[in-house]
Amino acid sequence: MIDSLRNADLANKVGGVYKLTVLIQKRLVELMQGSRPLIENVEGKSNLEIVIEEILQDKIAFDAAESAKTNKIGEE
């Protein structure tokens, strides 16, 4: 599973390492807050493995507009 993170294809799929990191972090938070996985057969998989599989299956993608809106510092 960690080999998937080292593979440049995964980062290129979402537009780069930064976008991949943001996407993984946001989705991990969603899963930890109770969101349901978007893939089948999650038994025995960690949340990180679920997120990686969701990216590989094109179930989630990086949304630049949403990221810009939620990352503005000092705004409410």
C-alpha positions in Angstrom: 0.0 0.0 0.0 2.8 2.4 0.8 4.3 1.6 -2.6 1.2 3.1 -4.1 2.1 6.4 -2.4 5.7 6.2 -3.8 4.4 5.7 -7.3 4.5 9.0 -9.2 1.4 7.9 -11.2 -0.8 8.4 -8.2 0.4 12.0 -7.6 0.1 12.7 -11.3 -3.4 11.4 -11.3 -4.5 14.2 -9.0 -2.2 16.9 -10.2 0.9 16.6 -8.1 2.2 15.7 -4.7 0.7 18.7 -2.9 -2.7 18.0 -4.3 -2.4 14.4 -3.4 -1.5 15.2 0.2 -4.4 17.7 0.6 -6.8 15.2 -0.9 -5.7 12.3 1.3 -5.8 14.5 4.4 -9.3 15.9 3.7 -10.7 12.4 2.9 -9.1 10.9 6.0 -10.8 13.5 8.2 -14.1 12.7 6.5 -13.7 9.0 7.1 -12.7 9.6 10.8 -15.8 11.7 11.2 -18.0 8.9 10.0 -18.3 9.2 6.3 -18.9 6.0 4.5 -16.2 4.6 2.2 -16.9 4.9 -1.5 -15.4 1.5 -2.4 -16.5 -2.0 -1.8 -14.7 -4.6 0.3 -13.1 -2.4 3.0 -12.8 -5.1 5.6 -9.4 -5.2 7.1 -8.2 -2.0 5.3 -7.0 1.1 7.1 -8.5 4.4 6.4 -5.4 5.4 4.4 -5.7 2.2 2.3 -9.4 3.1 1.7 -8.5 6.6 0.6 -5.7 5.4 -1.8 -8.1 2.9 -3.3 -10.8 5.6 -3.7 -8.3 7.7 -5.6 -7.2 4.8 -7.8 -10.8 4.0 -8.7 -11.6 7.7 -9.5 -14.1 7.9 -6.7 -12.6 11.1 -5.3 -10.6 13.9 -6.9 -8.9 17.1 -5.9 -11.2 20.2 -6.1 -9.0 23.3 -6.4 -12.0 25.7 -5.9 -13.1 23.9 -2.7 -9.5 23.8 -1.4 -8.9 27.5 -2.0 -12.2 28.3 -0.2 -11.5 26.3 2.9 -7.7 27.2 3.2 -8.0 31.0 3.5 -6.4 32.0 6.7 -8.1 34.6 8.9 -11.5 34.5 7.1 -14.7 33.2 8.6 
